[in-house]
Amino acid sequence: MNDNEQRILNYLGDKILSNRWKEYEKIHLLIMRSELNKDEYLDMCDKLRELEKEIESTLSGRALAIKRKEMYRDIIDRDKKTLERTQ
């Protein structure tokens, strides 16, 4: 993964997280400030759980991409060292 790909991944991840957190906060405030009936309350809580899963998934995806980049860098470094030793 090159630097441009990393920048795009970070930008998109930040944008997705930002939007999800805004939606999460909006629903959370609505729940805390409103007189909701039981069905509305349960629907809102379900929506919060879904958003939590999406946020966690986005964070996990970013962490995996970073680990993958580090793994590729390690492989390239190891191959360079091996090549240097054989020369």
N, C-alpha and C positions, 0 to 999 in steps of 0.2 A: 504494500500500500504506500503510495507516495504522499508527499506533504499536501498536495491539493485534495487528494481523496480524503485525507485525515481532516482537513479543514472543513470540507463539505459534510463529512460525517458528524463532526462536532457541531457545526451550525445547525444541521437538521435535528440532531439530538437535542440541542438546546431549545430550538423552536418547538419541538414536540413537547418536551418537558414543560416549557413555559406555558404553552396552551393548556396542557392537561392540568397543571397546578392551578391556573386561573379558574378553570372549570370546577376543579375540586373545591377550591376556596369558596366559590360562588354557591355551590350546592351546600357546603358545610354551613356557611352563614345563613342560608335560607332555612336549613333545619334548625339551627340554634335560635333564630329570631322569630320563627313563625309558629303559629298554632296550626299544626298539620293534623289531619285525621290519620288514623292508624295506617291506612293503605298508602296514603301519600308519603308518610314517614318511612314506611318499609321500602317503597319505590326509591326514595331518595337515598336511603342507606345502601340499597343494591347498586345504585349508580355510583356511589362513593367507592364501594368495593371494586367495581369494574375499573374505575379510574385508577385506584391503587394498583391493580394488577397491570394496567397499561403502563403506568409510571415505572413500576418495578421491571417490567419487560424491557422498556426503553433503556433503563439504567443497566440492566444485565447485558443487553445487546451492545451497548457502548463499551462495557467492561470486556466483553469477549473480543470485540474488534481491536481494542488496545492490546489485549494479551496476544492476539494473533499477529499483530504488527511486531511486538517484541519477540515472538517466537521466530518469525521470518528473519528479523535482524540477527538473532542468535545463530540461526542456521547459516546465514550468509557469512557472518563472522567466523564460524567454525570451518566453513568451506574455504575461506580465504587463508586461515591458519594452516589448514591441511595442504592447500596448494603451495604455500610458502615453504612448508617443511619438505615437500617433494622436489622443490626446485633447487 
